[in-house]
Structures are given as structure tokens and as C-alpha cells.
């Protein structure tokens, strides 16, 4: 067995017990109402603890039901929360572990982008990072056995992310997932205003309309919006809420949105 990236937030952000985890995600997927978007090529989904954002993520991943048998490779781009570094980082791990099992990484995909100047191996950034990890059990439940290309975005710009996406775009076998929460630690009404602004920018495929306080994953989202425009995709909002709607107070909330691109 090759090198394994072990989970950092199992038992914290989501259940460590496999049966409990499967049951919780199955509930989120059922509530997410499959079939609202036909053949999504890309998703944006949040990465907080499941009690806060799991239901929103479920709205995104439920849309994969009709095409699950076609998807073999998932490219995941997420912001780096614990370590700043130049560009976009990948892990040397050959597998990412969750309580449900292991997901293999895609060496051919890494080879396809490793010559780009903004792409570098950055194992340290992955050690404590949750922004990719929380999506993996959803992918396992929604898609089964797939390969993943997990990438962390730090000191980069949207056009650099878009360049990576073009290299990895592929066909029906490839899904793109952008991991991002929306506004952070604002009062409920202020958060709703900013999250509506972010949603409008996403729906209109306008990366320049996204500000730093709109989303922690502004840069990976911006890269997807550029690529979506180039590939003539449309963005559909599936869910928009914040932690005040789920498991938190209204005084300091974090925003969550689910979007599909087809």
C-alpha cells in the first residue's frame, strides 16, 4: 500500500464511526433532492462541520445520482487555512483515508499539471486541513470508487486556477468540486446580504464581483467561474443558508451555499 493521508478532523467535523457517518450523509443526500440539475460538470459546496453545513453540501452532491456511474475522477480545489504558500499545492499521498475507506489519488492528473509554475508539492499544508477532507465521505457515498486530485489554493489568482482546470477538465468522467464557505463571523443580516452578493456573482459567472469577504474560497471559485464561462456552463443555486439557520447563534454566523454548473 502506498502513502496514506490520514484524516485530521474525523470525530470533530464529522462522525468517526463509519455506520454513523454513512447514515448521516445518506440523510443529507436524500434531503438534497436529486435531479434538480441534469449532468453537472462542477459543484461548489461548503466545508464546515456537518452539523453546520452538511445539509447544504447534500444539496450539491445529490445532483450526482444520475451520472454517478460515469464519474471516475474528481478534481477538488479548496483554500488552505493553516499554511500560506505560493500558488497551488498537491499532496504526495497516494491515498486519502476516511472512516469509510481510502480514495486513490490520480497520478496522471498530477503529472499533467506539475509543470505549471503555480503548482507545487506541499504536503505540510494538507496535514491539518479540513477543506478537502470533509468532502471525501460525500464523494464516497455519492460516487463509490473514484480517483481524486486534491489541490489546495493559497497565494494564487483565479486565472492560475482556471489554467489548472483546463488541463484537468476532461469529459463526462471528470467532476470538479470547489470547496468554499461564504461570509465569516458576521451578524445574521449582514451575512445574508454578503452571501446574496456572492451568489449573484457566481450565477452571473463574474469572478471580479467576488470580494475577499464574500468567500474563503474566493480564488478557487474565481477560477471555476472563468472556466465555466469558457465552457459555456450555467450556474444554478441549490441552497443558501448560514450557521444561524442550522446549529449556531445569529450574532456571528458563517454562510454556506451549494451551486451546480451544467
C-alpha positions, -999 to 999 in steps of 0.1 A, spaced: 0 0 0 13 35 -9 15 65 13 -18 75 30 -31 109 41 -49 101 74 -79 122 84 -73 153 105 -109 162 116 -128 128 117 -147 128 150 -146 166 150 -162 179 118 -180 147 110 -186 113 127 -156 89 131 -179 59 133 -184 45 97 -220 35 102 -230 68 118 -211 87 90 -229 67 62 -263 73 78 -258 110 83 -246 115 47 -274 93 33 -298 116 51 -282 148 37 -283 133 2 -319 124 5 -329 158 17 -308 173 -12 -334 162 -38 -316 145 -67 -325 156 -103 -327 193 -99 -296 198 -122 -290 175 -151 -254 163 -156 -235 188 -135 -199 193 -145 -189 212 -114 -201 218 -79 -194 244 -52 -201 231 -17 -191 242 19 -166 226 42 -177 233 78 -186 207 103 -216 186 92 -239 199 118 -235 234 103 -231 228 66 -237 192 58 -273 198 47 -261 224 22 -234 201 9 -261 174 5 -279 196 -20 -248 197 -42 -239 160 -40 -274 148 -45 -273 161 -81 -247 134 -90 -271 105 -86 -280 101 -123 -244 104 -135 -226 86 -107 -217 56 -128 -199 78 -153 -177 98 -129 -143 82 -124 -122 112 -114 -129 142 -91 -107 173 -90 -111 191 -57 -98 227 -52 -100 242 -17 -85 271 2 -56 265 25 -65 276 61 -34 266 81 -4 273 58 3 301 33 25 291 3 29 303 -33 4 290 -58 -15 257 -57 -3 227 -38 -8 190 -42 -1 161 -18 24 132 -24 -1 108 -7 -13 80 -29 -45 76 -9 -67 98 13 -83 79 41 -118 85 56 -137 63 82 -154 48 52 -122 37 34 -95 50 11 -97 72 -20 -68 68 -45 -52 100 -59 -47 104 -96 -10 104 -106 -17 111 -142 -36 143 -133 -8 155 -111 17 147 -139 -5 168 -163 -3 199 -141 30 196 -122 49 215 -149 28 246 -144 47 272 -124 19 278 -99 17 241 -90 39 226 -63 40 196 -39 30 210 -5 25 181 19 26 202 50 -4 222 40 -26 191 39 -17 178 74 -43 197 94 -65 209 66 -102 202 67 -114 220 35 -108 189 13 -113 162 38 -149 170 47 -159 164 11 -144 129 7 -171 110 26 -197 127 5 -179 117 -27 -176 81 -14 -213 79 -7 -224 96 -39 -200 81 -63 -183 50 -49 -149 41 -61 -132 70 -78 -98 87 -81 -93 122 -67 -70 151 -74 -70 172 -42 -55 207 -46 -50 234 -20 -50 270 -32 -31 297 -13 -12 326 -29 -27 324 -64 -52 342 -86 -83 330 -104 -66 327 -138 -40 303 -124 -67 281 -110 -85 283 -144 -53 271 -161 -52 241 -139 -88 233 -145 -83 235 -183 -56 209 -180 -78 186 -159 -112 194 -175 -117 160 -192 -151 147 -203 -180 131 -185 -157 110 -164 -143 141 -146 -162 162 -119 -148 194 -105 -156 203 -68 -148 237 -54 -147 238 -16 -157 271 0 -178 286 27 -192 321 22 -192 351 46 -175 346 80 -184 357 116 -209 385 107 -243 391 122 -271 373 105 -285 401 84 -251 413 73 -241 378 64 -272 373 43 -265 405 23 -229 394 15 -240 359 7 -266 371 -17 -239 393 -34 -216 363 -37 -244 341 -51 -252 368 -77 -215 369 -88 -215 331 -90 -247 329 -110 -235 356 -134 -200 340 -137 -184 372 -127 -152 365 -107 -143 402 -105 -175 407 -84 -163 384 -57 -145 402 -28 -123 387 -2 -151 389 24 -175 370 2 -159 336 5 -128 319 19 -125 300 -14 -128 331 -35 -98 322 -56 -108 287 -65 -143 299 -71 -130 326 -94 -110 300 -114 -141 279 -118 -162 309 -130 -135 317 -156 -135 281 -168 -173 279 -167 -176 309 -189 -151 294 -214 -170 262 -215 -205 279 -218 -218 265 -185 -246 279 -164 -245 282 -126 -276 271 -106 -280 279 -69 -292 249 -50 -291 261 -14 -281 292 5 -281 295 43 -258 301 73 -249 286 106 -277 307 122 -301 286 103 -286 253 113 -267 250 146 -255 284 157 -265 318 171 -274 348 149 -247 370 164 -217 355 145 -225 333 115 -208 316 86 -225 314 52 -229 283 31 -240 279 -5 -244 249 -28 -241 255 -66 -240 233 -97 -226 241 -131 -240 224 -162 
